[in-house]
Amino acid sequence: MKIFDEIESEVQSYARSFPRVFNRAKGEYLYSEDGTEYLDFLAGAGTLNYGHNNDLFKEKLLAYIESDGITHGLDLHTKAKGEFLETFNEKILKPRDLDYVVQFTGPTGTNAVEAALKLARNITGRENIIAFTNGFHGVSLGALAATGNSHHRGAAGVSLNGVSRVPYDGYLGENIDTTAYLEKLLMDSSSGIDTPAAVIVETVQGEGGINAASFDWLRNLSAVCKKHEILLIVDDIQAGCGRTGSYFSFEEAGIKPDIVTLSKSLSGYGLPFAVVLIRPEIDLWKPGEHNGTFRGNNFAFVTAKAAIDHYWSDNTFADSVKRKGNYISQRLNSIVAEYGEGNFSTRGRGMFQGINCVNGELASKITRIAFQQGVMIETSGADDQVIKFLCPLTISDENLKRGIDIVESAVKAVCAIESEMPEDNCYFDDVYHEVG
Ligand SMILES: *Cc1c(COP(=O)(O)O)cnc(C)c1O
């Protein structure tokens, strides 16, 4: 469609990888205007854990709209918000023995991160924040300062201050515990690192290339924070809401962060919604200090409650995510063993896994062929070298297998051609033109 070239900004990104006009979606399927079916292994970058237009939530949402329930509510107490809070408290927080208050921020992940950083700085009176290599926390200035990616950082146009970077788990090699380095920095008054207000961390780095921290590392990090009275913020925007096989991605590590950010799949339906969870003792906000017009997306409260009621009242769903996660790792390991020639590797946990192709060009050739074959799948990482498997958690076993089969055949095709032909062969130019 010409209109997108004519008047939509050059800033478009996903649209470039999947140059179709989409007009319908259901479960793990997206459909383009011409009726072509695509298996969605991108899932709104982790926003559609329960699939597209999930009937269970749609029903509740339609009934709510039909009854003229509040749509926009600023931060007013509404019935829908109250019911969400009750459900979240009873079914998510209490069973996990987590004591948090809930701050409703503007409905984007980056705004939740802004709020978390602001609160940490204000209550500690310290400016510095520790963030990790390859971390991604959003693109508004405060969150962007904590984000590693130079492409995103470069767009800021101002200096991004107040954050010190420390190597993430595995960054310096398998056997180096980078929390020991962090601790050393904190103990050395000449390390050049100002005592931070907080550490912000993803338990699995999504945009940074599906780097999964070990549970030991997370526990060590939590211990270092406690020892030095630094707040621990877990940014669970992408890894949370079930993606790794438990509601919060940090549960299995047995840590209890001081602050947690949630967004992406929180509403369940793809509606914008973000919260910050705060240990009650440090909820020292003054009324209205952090605000935002769209903190009361009541449609999202309705669908978020429905998602928790349906999927998180017992362990059935979490168990199915773990089971599918095991299947995914088994398949990805065998793909890597078969075609990776010792270069490729797998990464991640739960249904948050990827194949590191080392080379970004190779990864994008693979995802382009997969798209031609009907699977939408994206790359992430510093050089977009990691193929990121992020299908809805509700995907059927059949479609999970089919999607991975298609990616596998794309890997096979690309690796076969790569090993036979010199660089810059024209086969891929043809493929590219067909997709474009
Ligand atoms: C997506 C993401 C964000 C930013 O969320 P937006 O809604 O895009 O602003 C922040 N942190 C993590 C870990 C994310 O994956």
The ligand as an SDF file (V2000), in Angstrom:
LIG
                    3D

 15 15  0  0  0  0  0  0  0  0999 V2000
    9.6330   -3.5300   25.6430 C   0  0  0  0  0  0  0  0  0  0  0  0
   10.4220   -3.2970   26.8620 C   0  0  0  0  0  0  0  0  0  0  0  0
   10.4380   -2.0470   27.5080 C   0  0  0  0  0  0  0  0  0  0  0  0
    9.7680   -0.8430   26.9310 C   0  0  0  0  0  0  0  0  0  0  0  0
    8.3900   -0.9770   26.7990 O   0  0  0  0  0  0  0  0  0  0  0  0
    7.6080    0.0050   25.7990 P   0  0  0  0  0  0  0  0  0  0  0  0
    6.1700   -0.3280   26.0170 O   0  0  0  0  0  0  0  0  0  0  0  0
    8.0890   -0.3260   24.4200 O   0  0  0  0  0  0  0  0  0  0  0  0
    7.9560    1.3780   26.1860 O   0  0  0  0  0  0  0  0  0  0  0  0
   11.1480   -1.9230   28.6910 C   0  0  0  0  0  0  0  0  0  0  0  0
   11.8040   -2.9670   29.2190 N   0  0  0  0  0  0  0  0  0  0  0  0
   11.8100   -4.1770   28.6380 C   0  0  0  0  0  0  0  0  0  0  0  0
   12.5400   -5.3040   29.2900 C   0  0  0  0  0  0  0  0  0  0  0  0
   11.1340   -4.3780   27.4300 C   0  0  0  0  0  0  0  0  0  0  0  0
   11.1700   -5.5690   26.8220 O   0  0  0  0  0  0  0  0  0  0  0  0
  1  2  1  0
  2  3  1  0
  2 14  2  0
  3  4  1  0
  3 10  2  0
  4  5  1  0
  5  6  1  0
  6  7  2  0
  6  8  1  0
  6  9  1  0
 10 11  1  0
 11 12  2  0
 12 13  1  0
 12 14  1  0
 14 15  1  0
M  END
$$$$
